[in-house]
Amino acid sequence: RTRNTLQSLWLIVEEAEVEVVVDREVVVVHREEEVPPEVALVKEEEEHLPCRRTERVLPEVEVRRRCRRLEQAPRVEEAEAIEAAVLRPGVGEVAQEDRQEEEGSLPPRQRQVGSKSRVLSKLLPNANGVFVAGVKRPSYGTLGVPVDVIVNCFLADIPKNPIYHYDTILPEDKVLPQKATMEIIRKMQEQNPTIFTKRGSYDGRKNLYSPIKYSFGNQAQYEVNDGGRNPRRVRIQFAAMINPTSTSRYVEGQMSHDEQILTTLNACNVAIRMQPIQDHPFNARSFFTRAETKDMGRSVELWRGFFQSVRPAIGKMVVNVDISSAAFYKSGPLIKVCLEYMGRSPESDPVPVLSGPRLDARNRRDLLKFIRNLNVRTQRNGESRVRTIKDISEKGADTLTFASDDGGTTSVALSKTAWVPIECCDVVPGQFYRKTLTPDQTKHMVEFSTLRPDARLRNIRNGLQQLSYGNSAYLQDFGINVDANPMTIKGRILPTPTLVYGRNSTIVPRDGAWNMRDKMLYRPERITGCAILIYDGRFRPESERHLKETMYAACQSVGLQGMPQDPPVLRKNATGGQYWNHIKELGTLHKQVKGTMPNLIIVVLPDFGNEDIYVRIKNAGDIKIGVATQCLKAMKCMKGNLQYYANVCLKINAKLGGINVVPRRDSVGFVRDVADPTMIIGADVMHPGPGQAARPSYAAVVGSVDAEVSKYIAVSRAQGSRVEMIEDLADMVTHVIRKYMQYRKDVEKTANPAPRRILFYRDGISEGQFKECKEKEVPAIFTACDRVGIPRPKLTFIVVGKRHHVRFFPPPGGSADRSGNAPAGLVVDREITSSVEFDFYLQSHGGLLGTSRSAHYNVLVDQNGFLPDELQRLSFSLCHVYARATRSVSIVPPVYYADTVCARAKHHYDPDGAYGAASDSMSQVTTTAGNDQVENMRRQYQPIHPNTGQHMYFQ
């Protein structure tokens, strides 16, 4: 088989278990720590716990002793010094007033030395002593019509007995794959049954959680036989004992979130997944089965799976269960997998495609990119071994030779690193496909993931059988029982805002949608000149005539003035790279015919293979020339009716600086207050895709400039790769504030154009990053105000989360729209939200396909003192003024716009420059070279043209 007549490719492979990067760092938390007495535990029943830093208060005897010291202090300075040493900052109501006093928001109070009541008020526990990452919930909302909804959360018991936390350390040269470490720890417990009488739950890295303390003491080492040549040595060390009672107090709103609570939740999350991941592929919090699959083409298929996560809620702990999907390599003979990837039938003759002499360098690189790091099983002399593909040979098996041990040559080389004929390899099942999906594969992913609400809920219920919570020994040992039925909770349907169009005509949406028939744009901008550029050779004269006539009629119907009935047309081939010159040539043509330069270019693109043309047109119009461009696909133009072109007019008007629709004043009273003008800002960060580490992340900030908060301008920057915090936020906010003040002064003729209030919506950060965001981005906003030279506005900073798995379903006979989803305007701020923080779920859009996903709003800063009803209604109303649609959207428009601006980052590079194509090959570089490349791409990121930067060019 090593000298077969196929002249097949050979693969260089490695042992699968040693393929990943080194990470030897181990942090050991010892049981006993030297802890200052002021942070010791209080309750008698907790005295058996290890001394760890907590948010608890002093024992009463210590309080009284230190109060006496304060009463006897001879000088004010000394007394304050003692008080500062005794009192832990941030406990109690008075401590909060102290911070406000320092910030200048409260008048200074007269300190009294020896005031026992004041000291005690700082030290005794009360509700105000609970600290949050953001803002404490002021109250619950009441606005709207109450409804019942089913949520994909299942009640779960909080463990009552202590949880024992162990560090597990595998002293290997390289960190093993998570699946391998899980197997090693499983066998360690099986091979030592007298020690591990109850199995611990292992997270695959270094944490093992047990319902009992093991008899080996604080540390032990075991040799584990996992079937390899040498046994594995595993060192296990006791780290801490966790008291789950703190989690019970936290969900009741009586305790701050601390390390004990986080560890308890981590232990529960590890325990619930132990049973299903024994037999199924898994990632962070999901596992997948082949029970339901879909072929995506090119040797990739989709598997259905289940996401699960333990979360704290109000007065309870819940398990959030949802449907998930993931792409996997197809299993089976590698030669068939490669043939299908190359666009051939898996059963076709491989010689013309995969033989060494016939596979050119370009196809070889493409194939290697697809199968690199893929695990395959090889057979030799009856021995089966899993190896990892590292390279593809240029020669076939009939000509490839190796140096033998005796100094000669041989055609076979099988060792730890070996060349293996491609037809001798089988792809191991259950391997995730982590490469970037093609547009066609993305379409398959969306179709597979789209389930109607009733079907999704049914799949979730059925998934509980595979999750096997009731049969899990791990959950039983921890004392965690999970309810078999999803929760039914209370929600509210908020009042639908009234929208205002031109001539003060109004409309009230229904189910998140409305029709613009007989409506004029609120503030249409004038088209001072328009020309058409056609790149599709099949776009015939009659299609051109239809485009002109229908576009003109649509502009007239919505009040968009200035559209010529017969604009100049330029036809060009969709080849080459001179698109910038094409637009300049078209502008010159328009000037010759009309006497002026156009402010709008309509571009007709081919239906297929138009991505490169689109990027080049946008780079030319938005970056280099500064003219609005509207791209349309040829087939859409040919078949488009008046409604289609009216929708195009919405985009054109926004790009030219007009306003399409505004909410009526009573729907957004907060932002329409003339005495306190409000600016709304949205921000987002987009990171490079899988396998593209050598590219920067892109940040965008979008800010409103008008009193109706419907017209926005944007600024974007390239920043460090996968850096979540916006590095240049102060500069970017400075830019949008100046544009706001300029518009208010020049267009709206406002005497005092500075904003008095800022409503900042931030997308893209997780709950674990709230603290960092508050520490870095909030000060950057105030720095921007200082740079502009205006008084610092009152700031409300809200994080908008989209990547969560909470879904709401109408109960049988309950309120639902035509898609089967809960109606637009559903808000939930009870039962499954935070027990102490100001957050809520808002499902602001009507359903179209599949199950609607709500947005999760978390308030990190609120100097404006919003009540829940005010903020929820304002956010819902804003979702109705997304410029390019006559439907409400799922997140507030400034965040939506910021996301769109990030996605257009590739338009900011010279299409013919080093990074214009943004090819995937840029990722195959070393770490140092990758850092250099990121910096080069940051420097070559071109800013938006000043002309287009004044308007919503990103529509």
Secondary structure, DSSP 8 states (H G I E B T S, - for coil): -TT-TT--EEEEEEEGGG-S----------S-----GGG----GGGTTS-----S----HHHHHHHHHHHHT-SSHHHHHHHHHHHS-TT-HHHHHHHHHHHHTSS------TT-HHHHHHHHS--GGG---SS-B-------SEEEEEEESEEEE----S-EEEEEEE---SS---HHHHHHHHHHHHHH-TTT-SS--EE-SSSEEEESS--TTTTEEEEEE--SSSS-EEEEEEEEEEE-THHHHHHHTTSS---HHHHHHHHHHHHHHHHTGGGTS-B-SSEEEEEEEEEEEETTEEEEEEEEEEEEEETTEEEEEEEEEEEEEE--EEHHHHHHHHTTS-TTS-SHHHHSGGGS-HHHHHHHHHHHTT-EEEEEETTEEEEEEEEEEEEEETTT--EE-TTSSEES-B-SSSEEEEGGGEEE-SS-B--S---HHHHHHHHHHH---HHHHHHHHHHHHHHHTTTT-HHHHHHT--B-SS-EEEEEEE-----EE-GGG-EE--BTTB---TT---SB------EEEEE--TT--HHHHHHHHHHHHHHHHHHT-TT--SS--EEE--S-SS-HHHHHHHHHHHHHHHHSS--SEEEEEE-SSS-HHHHHHHHIIIIIII--EEEEEEHHHHHH--HHHHHHHHHHHHHHHT-B--EE-GGGSTTTT-SSS-EEEEEEEEE---TT-TTS-EEEEEEEE-STTS--EEEEEEEESTT--S-TTHHHHHHHHHHHHHHHHHHTS--SS-S-SEEEEEEES--GGGHHHHHHHHHHHHHHHHHHHT----EEEEEEEE-S----EE--TTS---TTSS--TTEEE-SSSS-SSB-EEEEE-S---SS----EEEEEEEETT---HHHHHHHHHHHTT--TT-SB--SS-HHHHHHHHHHHTGGGGS-TTSTTSS--GGGGSS-HHHHHHHHHHHHHT-----HHHHTTTTT-
